[in-house]
Every structure is written in C-alpha cells, then in structure tokens.
Amino acid sequence: MKKEVTKSVAKGMKVALDVVIRTEANTASCLIMYQPKAPKELMNYRRNK
C-alpha cells in the first residue's frame, strides 16, 4: 500500500513540476539583477523552439 501511494505521489509531483517548468520557460524575468544563462535542457520545455 505504501509503495502504491509513493508512486502516485511521485507521478503527481512530476506532472506539477512539468507544468511549472513549462510556464517558467515561456516567461520573461523583469528583475534588474544578474540572471544566469538558461541550461540547454530547458529548451525541451519551450513551446517555440
């Protein structure tokens, strides 16, 4: 039972994090601070490639 719950929680977290990553990959930052270069793997989540 515990293993099934853990797997379902892990699947839910993966979906939630994918949504957050897709949202953040397609938004721009408006802060006037140092922003490091985005990793190339982030391009996998962008709508416009």
N, C-alpha and C positions, 0 to 999 in steps of 0.2 A: 504494500500500500504506500509506504513512504517513498519508494522508488518511483511509482507512478505519479505521485504528487510532485516530486522533484523534477521529473521530466516535463510535466505540464507547466510548471512554473518557469522552467528554463525556456520552453518554447514561447511562452508569453513574453518573457523578458527579451528574447531575440526579436520578436515582432515589434515590441515597443522601441527597442534601440534602433532597429532599422528605420522606423518612422522618424525618429529624432535625427538620425544621421542624414536621411534624405532631405529633411526640412532644413537642417543646418548647411548642407552642401549647396542649397539653392538660395541662400540668403546672404546678404552682404553685411558686413560689420560697419557701424558708424562711429566707432570709438577712435579717438586720436591717440592711440597707443601702439606699441610695437605688436605687429601681428605676424607670427612665424609663417613660413611657406606651408601651404597645404600639402599633405602627402599625396603621392600619385595614386595610391589606392582609393582615395576619396573620389576620384573621377568615376569609379564604378557606380556610385550612387547618384550622379548628376543626371538630370533629365536631358540637358543639351551637352552632347559630347564633342 
